[in-house]
Amino acid sequence: MSRAAGIQPESRVPAGEQGVEANARLTASTAVALFLLLAAEGVTVLRVRSLLTPHVFIGVLLIPPVLLKIGSTVYRFLRYYAGSPAYRRKGPPAWLLRILGPGVVILTLVVLGTGLALLYVGAGWHQSLLTAHKASFVLWFLVMTVHVLGHLPETARLGLTDWMGRARRWGPGTNLRRAAVLASVGVGVAAGALVVGQVSAYLASTGFSFGG
């Protein structure tokens, strides 16, 4: 055990449990990156009329890391319900988090999807998509608050040590997890740079009635 934090290095986890540990750390490491990106996106929401360009850029940037986190979470879900002994021993999340989990995934995809679609649809669909985007965001914020608070201890315990600890100490998978998260962010940056040019066309075609 780590005397400083009470965390067992991945290399000392029994061989049968290392896949479970690596999955949990990937989920938590991605959650740390998403928390920072969502905080930045939250700033743009407060003044979205004047910060629409960074709002769109960060929103698109979020998509690959979000998909990575969904992938790691779904993998744990499938392994658990397929009867994997190691994942069974770890157990499921708390019942409330299990109930909210599908809602978090669906609402996240709806918020991101409607936001992206708003840049490309014609005027006939604009108001309907805008309403869906704003309504889904409110619901997403509510369930995400519970989700974040419920997973905060594990995210801090595993995610922060994966980012801040020495890879040699925490296991050979640490650098791979860091690379996966950074690669997802890199893909997001590239996608955001491509999509953000559409903001001017959106403003020209709609007059930007986000708040109206």
C-alpha positions as CSV (number, residue, x, y, z in Angstrom):
1,M,0.0,0.0,0.0
2,S,1.1,3.6,-0.6
3,R,1.6,5.1,2.8
4,A,0.8,8.6,1.5
5,A,-2.5,7.8,-0.1
6,G,-3.5,4.3,0.8
7,I,-3.5,3.3,-2.9
8,Q,-2.1,0.0,-4.0
9,P,0.1,0.3,-7.1
10,E,-1.3,-1.5,-10.1
11,S,1.8,-3.7,-10.4
12,R,1.0,-5.2,-6.9
13,V,-2.6,-6.0,-7.8
14,P,-3.2,-9.8,-8.2
15,A,-2.8,-10.8,-11.9
16,G,-6.5,-11.7,-12.2
17,E,-7.5,-8.3,-11.0
18,Q,-5.2,-6.1,-13.1
19,G,-7.6,-5.8,-16.0
20,V,-10.3,-4.5,-13.6
21,E,-7.8,-2.1,-12.1
22,A,-6.6,-0.8,-15.5
23,N,-10.2,-0.3,-16.6
24,A,-11.1,1.6,-13.5
25,R,-8.0,3.8,-13.8
26,L,-8.7,4.5,-17.5
27,T,-12.2,5.6,-16.6
28,A,-11.0,7.8,-13.8
29,S,-8.1,9.3,-15.8
30,T,-10.5,10.2,-18.6
31,A,-12.9,11.6,-16.1
32,V,-10.2,14.0,-14.8
33,A,-9.6,15.3,-18.3
34,L,-13.3,15.6,-18.9
35,F,-13.8,17.5,-15.6
36,L,-11.3,20.2,-16.7
37,L,-12.8,20.4,-20.2
38,L,-16.3,20.6,-18.9
39,A,-15.3,23.4,-16.4
40,A,-13.9,25.4,-19.4
41,E,-17.1,24.7,-21.3
42,G,-19.1,25.9,-18.3
43,V,-17.4,29.2,-18.5
44,T,-18.5,29.7,-22.1
45,V,-22.1,28.8,-21.2
46,L,-22.2,31.8,-18.8
47,R,-21.6,34.1,-21.7
48,V,-22.4,32.0,-24.7
49,R,-23.4,34.9,-27.0
50,S,-20.0,36.4,-26.9
51,L,-18.1,33.1,-26.4
52,L,-19.9,31.0,-29.1
53,T,-16.7,30.2,-30.9
54,P,-14.8,28.7,-27.9
55,H,-18.2,27.1,-26.8
56,V,-18.4,25.2,-30.1
57,F,-14.7,24.4,-30.2
58,I,-14.7,22.9,-26.6
59,G,-18.0,21.1,-27.3
60,V,-16.6,19.3,-30.3
61,L,-13.3,18.7,-28.5
62,L,-15.2,16.9,-25.8
63,I,-16.7,14.3,-28.1
64,P,-13.7,11.9,-28.4
65,P,-12.8,11.8,-24.6
66,V,-16.5,11.3,-23.9
67,L,-16.6,8.4,-26.3
68,L,-13.5,7.0,-24.6
69,K,-15.1,7.2,-21.2
70,I,-18.3,5.6,-22.4
71,G,-16.3,2.8,-24.0
72,S,-14.4,2.0,-20.8
73,T,-17.7,2.2,-18.7
74,V,-19.6,0.0,-21.2
75,Y,-16.7,-2.5,-21.2
76,R,-17.0,-2.8,-17.4
77,F,-20.7,-3.2,-17.7
78,L,-20.5,-6.0,-20.2
79,R,-17.8,-7.8,-18.3
80,Y,-19.7,-7.6,-15.1
81,Y,-23.0,-8.9,-16.6
82,A,-21.2,-11.5,-18.6
83,G,-20.1,-13.0,-15.3
84,S,-16.4,-12.2,-15.3
85,P,-15.2,-13.3,-11.8
86,A,-12.8,-10.4,-11.4
87,Y,-15.5,-7.8,-12.3
88,R,-18.0,-9.6,-10.1
89,R,-15.6,-9.3,-7.2
90,K,-15.2,-5.6,-7.8
91,G,-19.0,-5.3,-7.8
92,P,-21.3,-2.7,-9.5
93,P,-21.5,1.0,-8.6
94,A,-24.0,2.2,-6.0
95,W,-27.6,1.6,-7.0
96,L,-28.3,5.3,-7.7
97,L,-25.3,5.6,-9.9
98,R,-26.4,2.5,-11.8
99,I,-29.8,3.9,-12.4
100,L,-28.5,7.3,-13.5
101,G,-25.7,5.8,-15.7
102,P,-27.7,5.2,-18.9
103,G,-29.3,8.7,-18.5
104,V,-25.9,10.3,-18.2
105,V,-24.7,8.6,-21.4
106,I,-27.9,9.3,-23.4
107,L,-28.2,13.0,-22.3
108,T,-24.5,13.6,-22.9
109,L,-24.8,12.3,-26.4
110,V,-28.0,14.3,-27.0
111,V,-26.4,17.6,-25.7
112,L,-23.3,17.1,-27.9
113,G,-25.3,15.8,-30.9
114,T,-27.8,18.6,-30.9
115,G,-25.2,21.2,-30.4
116,L,-23.2,19.9,-33.4
117,A,-26.3,19.5,-35.5
118,L,-27.3,23.2,-34.8
119,L,-24.3,24.3,-36.9
120,Y,-25.5,22.5,-40.0
121,V,-29.3,22.3,-40.1
122,G,-31.4,24.7,-42.0
123,A,-33.6,27.4,-40.4
124,G,-36.6,25.1,-40.4
125,W,-35.0,22.8,-37.8
126,H,-33.1,25.4,-35.9
127,Q,-35.6,26.3,-33.2
128,S,-36.6,22.6,-32.5
129,L,-32.9,21.6,-32.2
130,L,-32.1,24.6,-30.0
131,T,-35.0,23.8,-27.6
132,A,-33.8,20.1,-27.5
133,H,-30.2,21.3,-26.9
134,K,-31.2,23.6,-24.0
135,A,-33.6,21.2,-22.4
136,S,-31.2,18.3,-22.6
137,F,-28.5,20.4,-21.1
138,V,-30.6,21.2,-18.0
139,L,-31.4,17.6,-17.5
140,W,-27.8,16.6,-18.2
141,F,-26.5,19.1,-15.6
142,L,-28.8,17.6,-12.9
143,V,-27.9,14.0,-13.4
144,M,-24.2,14.8,-14.1
145,T,-24.0,16.6,-10.8
146,V,-25.1,13.5,-8.9
147,H,-22.8,11.3,-11.2
148,V,-19.7,13.4,-10.5
149,L,-20.3,13.6,-6.7
150,G,-20.9,9.9,-6.6
151,H,-17.7,9.0,-8.4
152,L,-15.6,11.8,-7.0
153,P,-13.7,9.7,-4.4
154,E,-12.7,7.0,-6.9
155,T,-11.9,9.5,-9.6
156,A,-9.6,11.4,-7.2
157,R,-8.1,8.2,-5.8
158,L,-7.3,6.6,-9.2
159,G,-7.4,9.3,-11.8
160,L,-5.2,11.8,-10.1
161,T,-2.6,9.2,-9.2
162,D,-2.5,8.0,-12.7
163,W,-1.8,11.5,-14.0
164,M,0.5,12.7,-11.2
165,G,2.2,9.5,-10.1
166,R,5.3,7.9,-11.7
167,A,4.4,5.4,-14.4
168,R,7.1,2.9,-13.2
169,R,5.4,2.8,-9.8
170,W,1.8,2.6,-10.8
171,G,2.2,0.0,-13.5
172,P,3.1,-0.5,-17.2
173,G,-0.4,0.5,-18.3
174,T,-0.1,4.0,-16.9
175,N,1.6,5.5,-20.0
176,L,-0.8,3.7,-22.3
177,R,-3.8,5.2,-20.4
178,R,-2.3,8.6,-20.5
179,A,-1.6,8.2,-24.2
180,A,-5.2,7.1,-24.9
181,V,-6.7,10.1,-23.1
182,L,-4.2,12.6,-24.7
183,A,-4.9,11.0,-28.1
184,S,-8.6,11.5,-27.6
185,V,-8.1,15.1,-26.7
186,G,-5.8,15.6,-29.7
187,V,-8.5,14.2,-32.0
188,G,-11.0,16.5,-30.4
189,V,-8.7,19.5,-30.9
190,A,-8.4,18.6,-34.6
191,A,-12.2,18.1,-35.0
192,G,-12.9,21.3,-33.1
193,A,-10.5,23.2,-35.4
194,L,-12.4,21.9,-38.4
195,V,-15.9,22.5,-37.1
196,V,-15.3,25.9,-35.6
197,G,-15.2,27.6,-39.0
198,Q,-18.9,26.8,-39.3
199,V,-19.7,29.2,-36.5
200,S,-19.6,32.2,-38.9
201,A,-22.1,30.6,-41.3
202,Y,-24.3,29.7,-38.4
203,L,-24.4,33.3,-37.2
204,A,-25.1,34.5,-40.6
205,S,-28.0,32.1,-41.2
206,T,-29.7,32.4,-37.8
207,G,-28.7,35.8,-36.3
208,F,-27.8,33.7,-33.3
209,S,-30.9,33.4,-31.1
210,F,-29.4,31.0,-28.6
211,G,-31.0,32.7,-25.7
212,G,-34.2,33.6,-27.4
